[in-house]
Amino acid sequence: MAVAERQVRTGEEAAELGFPGSPTFHVGRRDLSPANATPSLSCRVYQRPDGRPSPLPDRAELAERLRDVLARPWDLPGWVDHRKKGATA
């Protein structure tokens, strides 16, 4: 598995990507904390389990969301089963 960092540098790029602010964590083009936010270059605000705002998602919640999405890779956009003969991305 590879981890990539992507910098969104312009408002136009944020709009094109539907980028809700930084930091945003994606797996397979899926936001792990979907938000109804206007695309922007602003800082993103997450809610902690106790209701306080935070610049980062709760570590345990992020880990749980990662486990959930990685346990079902076939639900990810563009997923290809490389075990099948002739599979291509």
Beta strands, then each sheet from edge to edge (+ up, - down):
strand 1: 26-27
strand 2: 30-31
strand 3: 46-47
strand 4: 53-54
sheet 1: 1+ 2-
sheet 2: 3+ 4-
end
